[in-house]
Amino acid sequence: MAINKLGLNAFTAQESVNMDAFSDYNYQQLDVSGDAVDDPGITLTYVSAVLPAKKLVIYDTNGTLDNDDEILIYLNGETAENKAITIDGGRNLPFTISGILMRSVVIKMADADTTGSDTIDILTFH
């Protein structure tokens, strides 16, 4: 009996979401309290052209975000401010993005919105 080994892109993004069939996943916790979050933002380590994500979940494990903290998400190199996905902090988390092949993800958050202990958690499914 032959065993087929599926590559990272064996399923399309929509097939992966519909069938909950992903080849791999990664976890990353982001410290969103520093200046780097404001500009240029934080680029997710585990999302790249070589390892695209098919689903992304953003959540706040520690409950450190306030309801008025604003998170901006930029996908696939798009940096125009009007093209960012905007999440109004803790009240709208967890937040899931799926149905699109993500080759890069940048997260920004204004310094004024954060405290010294703000973190967000990211799960990416590939």
Backbone hydrogen bonds in HBPLUS format (Angstrom, degrees):
<---DONOR---> <-ACCEPTOR-->    atom                        ^
c    i                          cat <-CA-CA->   ^        H-A-AA   ^      H-
h    n   atom  resd res      DA  || num        DHA   H-A  angle D-A-AA Bond
n    s   type  num  typ     dist DA aas  dist angle  dist       angle   num
A0010-ALA N   A0007-GLY O   3.12 MM   3  5.11 155.7  2.18 117.4 114.3     1
A0016-SER N   A0012-THR O   2.97 MM   4  6.14 159.6  2.02 152.3 157.6     2
A0017-VAL N   A0013-ALA O   3.10 MM   4  6.35 157.6  2.16 146.5 152.1     3
A0018-ASN N   A0014-GLN O   2.85 MM   4  6.00 171.1  1.86 154.8 157.7     4
A0019-MET N   A0015-GLU O   2.95 MM   4  5.89 162.7  1.98 148.2 152.5     5
A0020-ASP N   A0016-SER O   2.88 MM   4  5.36 110.1  2.38 132.7 145.7     6
A0021-ALA N   A0016-SER O   3.04 MM   5  4.67 136.4  2.24 124.5 134.1     7
A0126-HIS N   A0024-ASP O   2.77 MM 102  5.07 174.7  1.77 144.5 146.1     8
A0026-ASN N   A0124-THR O   2.87 MM  98  5.26 146.6  1.98 146.9 155.7     9
A0124-THR N   A0026-ASN O   2.90 MM  98  5.26 163.3  1.93 150.4 155.7    10
A0028-GLN N   A0122-ILE O   2.94 MM  94  5.19 149.6  2.03 149.7 155.8    11
A0122-ILE N   A0028-GLN O   2.76 MM  94  5.19 155.6  1.82 156.9 165.1    12
A0030-LEU N   A0120-ILE O   2.77 MM  90  5.33 168.5  1.78 167.9 170.7    13
A0120-ILE N   A0030-LEU O   2.99 MM  90  5.33 151.6  2.07 144.4 153.6    14
A0032-VAL N   A0118-ASP O   3.03 MM  86  5.54 143.8  2.16 131.4 140.8    15
A0038-ASP N   A0035-ASP O   3.08 MM   3  5.55 133.1  2.31 110.5 121.5    16
A0041-GLY N   A0036-ALA O   2.86 MM   5  5.52 135.9  2.06 157.7 167.6    17
A0109-MET N   A0037-VAL O   3.14 MM  72  5.42 148.8  2.24 107.6 115.5    18
A0042-ILE N   A0107-ILE O   2.88 MM  65  5.22 165.4  1.90 147.3 149.5    19
A0107-ILE N   A0042-ILE O   2.85 MM  65  5.22 160.5  1.89 144.2 149.0    20
A0044-LEU N   A0105-VAL O   2.96 MM  61  5.72 164.9  1.98 164.6 169.4    21
A0048-SER N   A0051-LEU O   3.25 MM   3  4.95 166.4  2.27 107.6 111.5    22
A0053-ALA N   A0102-MET O   2.86 MM  49  5.02 152.4  1.94 148.8 148.7    23
A0102-MET N   A0053-ALA O   2.84 MM  49  5.02 173.4  1.85 160.9 159.5    24
A0054-LYS N   A0125-PHE O   2.70 MM  71  5.76 165.1  1.72 160.5 165.8    25
A0055-LYS N   A0125-PHE O   3.31 MM  70  5.07 143.4  2.45 140.2 138.6    26
A0125-PHE N   A0055-LYS O   2.84 MM  70  5.07 166.1  1.86 152.0 153.3    27
A0056-LEU N   A0097-ILE O   2.85 MM  41  5.13 154.0  1.92 152.0 158.9    28
A0097-ILE N   A0056-LEU O   2.81 MM  41  5.13 158.4  1.85 151.1 158.1    29
A0057-VAL N   A0123-LEU O   2.84 MM  66  5.09 160.9  1.87 151.8 157.4    30
A0123-LEU N   A0057-VAL O   2.90 MM  66  5.09 159.7  1.94 148.6 155.2    31
A0058-ILE N   A0095-PHE O   2.81 MM  37  5.16 166.4  1.83 154.7 159.2    32
A0095-PHE N   A0058-ILE O   2.84 MM  37  5.16 152.7  1.91 146.3 155.5    33
A0059-TYR N   A0121-ASP O   2.91 MM  62  5.25 164.4  1.93 150.8 155.4    34
A0121-ASP N   A0059-TYR O   2.73 MM  62  5.25 176.5  1.73 168.9 167.6    35
A0063-GLY N   A0060-ASP O   3.37 MM   3  5.35 146.7  2.49  97.5 106.7    36
A0069-ASP N   A0066-ASP O   3.22 MM   3  5.41 168.4  2.23 109.9 113.2    37
A0090-GLY N   A0066-ASP O   3.13 MM  24  5.47 157.3  2.19 124.9 124.8    38
A0089-GLY N   A0069-ASP O   2.35 MM  20  4.33 100.3  1.96 153.5 177.5    39
A0071-ILE N   A0087-ILE O   2.82 MM  16  5.06 165.5  1.84 154.5 157.9    40
A0087-ILE N   A0071-ILE O   2.83 MM  16  5.06 163.3  1.86 152.2 157.4    41
A0072-LEU N   A0108-LYS O   2.83 MM  36  5.06 172.0  1.84 157.3 157.0    42
A0108-LYS N   A0072-LEU O   2.88 MM  36  5.06 164.1  1.90 147.2 152.4    43
A0073-ILE N   A0085-ILE O   2.85 MM  12  5.00 151.0  1.94 142.2 151.5    44
A0085-ILE N   A0073-ILE O   2.92 MM  12  5.00 167.7  1.93 147.4 148.5    45
A0074-TYR N   A0106-VAL O   2.85 MM  32  5.09 163.9  1.87 155.2 159.7    46
A0106-VAL N   A0074-TYR O   2.94 MM  32  5.09 160.8  1.98 146.9 153.1    47
A0078-GLU N   A0075-LEU O   3.12 MM   3  5.76 167.0  2.14 123.8 127.6    48
A0076-ASN N   A0104-SER O   2.77 MM  28  4.62 149.2  1.86 146.1 142.7    49
A0083-LYS N   A0080-ALA O   2.93 MM   3  5.36 159.9  1.97 115.3 121.9    50
A0084-ALA N   A0081-GLU O   3.40 MM   3  5.57 169.1  2.42 107.1 110.1    51
A0089-GLY N   A0087-ILE O   3.01 MM   2  5.75 128.4  2.28 105.7  90.8    52
A0092-ASN N   A0089-GLY O   3.13 MM   3  6.00 157.5  2.18 127.0 132.4    53
A0093-LEU N   A0090-GLY O   3.33 MM   3  5.36 168.9  2.34 110.6 110.5    54
A0113-ASP N   A0110-ALA O   3.00 MM   3  5.53 151.2  2.08 113.4 122.1    55
A0114-THR N   A0111-ASP O   3.10 MM   3  5.55 164.5  2.13 116.1 120.9    56
